[in-house]
Amino acid sequence: MKAMIEQEQLRMAQANKQSDNVKAWPDVDMVNSPPHYNQHGVECIDAIQAATDDGFQHYLQGNIIKYIWRYRYKNGKQDLEKAAWYLEKLIETYDES
């Protein structure tokens, strides 16, 4: 039980840190180009696509499900926008295959 409480406290601390980051970057588009997903000119999504090859569409599908699943409990509209972003990326990769 103590471990479960500690895990929940850690999750809440991480959620608070994320919301603090959004406040620190008020003019940043946290859906389409969050700065924490671009390091040294490499977009994280591009690295994931290169690493997963044929599994990339499954990765996108999983993220769509995740953001739709949690939108009512975590980030609301922003999570729906992220789900839409991943859906657009999935459609793009589907059209390319």
C-alpha positions in Angstrom: 0.0 0.0 0.0 2.8 2.4 0.9 4.4 1.8 -2.6 1.1 2.6 -4.3 0.8 5.9 -2.4 4.4 6.8 -3.2 3.8 6.0 -6.9 0.7 8.2 -6.9 2.7 11.0 -5.2 5.4 10.7 -7.8 2.8 10.8 -10.7 1.2 13.9 -9.2 4.6 15.6 -8.8 5.4 14.9 -12.5 2.0 16.2 -13.6 2.6 19.4 -11.6 6.1 19.8 -13.1 4.5 19.4 -16.6 2.0 22.1 -15.9 4.7 24.4 -14.6 6.6 23.9 -17.9 3.5 25.0 -19.8 3.3 28.1 -17.7 7.0 28.8 -18.3 6.5 28.6 -22.1 3.2 30.4 -22.6 3.8 31.1 -26.4 5.0 27.6 -27.2 2.9 25.2 -29.2 2.9 22.2 -26.8 1.0 20.0 -29.3 2.7 20.4 -32.6 6.3 21.4 -31.6 7.0 21.1 -27.9 10.7 22.1 -27.3 11.4 19.0 -25.1 10.9 16.8 -28.1 13.6 18.4 -30.3 17.2 18.0 -29.2 20.1 19.1 -31.4 17.8 19.5 -34.4 16.4 16.0 -34.3 12.6 15.6 -33.7 11.8 12.8 -31.3 9.0 11.5 -33.6 11.5 11.2 -36.5 13.9 9.2 -34.3 11.1 6.9 -33.2 10.0 6.3 -36.8 13.6 5.4 -37.8 14.0 3.1 -34.9 10.6 1.3 -35.1 10.3 1.0 -39.0 7.2 -1.2 -39.6 6.1 -0.8 -36.0 5.7 3.0 -36.3 2.1 2.9 -37.2 1.4 0.7 -34.1 3.2 3.3 -32.0 1.1 6.1 -33.4 -2.1 4.1 -32.8 -1.1 3.5 -29.2 -0.6 7.2 -28.6 -4.0 8.0 -30.2 -5.6 5.6 -27.7 -3.6 7.0 -24.8 -4.5 10.6 -25.3 -8.2 9.9 -26.0 -8.3 7.6 -22.9 -7.0 10.2 -20.5 -8.3 13.6 -21.9 -11.1 13.8 -19.3 -8.7 13.2 -16.4 -5.5 15.0 -17.3 -5.1 17.7 -20.0 -8.5 18.0 -21.6 -8.5 19.7 -25.0 -4.7 19.5 -25.3 -4.8 15.7 -25.1 -7.5 15.7 -27.8 -5.3 17.9 -29.9 -2.4 15.5 -29.4 -4.6 12.5 -30.3 -5.5 14.4 -33.5 -1.8 15.1 -34.2 -1.0 11.4 -33.9 -4.0 10.5 -36.1 -2.8 12.9 -38.8 0.6 11.4 -38.6 -0.9 7.9 -38.9 -2.9 8.9 -42.0 0.3 10.4 -43.5 2.3 7.3 -43.0 -0.6 5.1 -44.2 -0.8 7.1 -47.4 3.0 6.7 -47.9 2.9 2.9 -47.5 
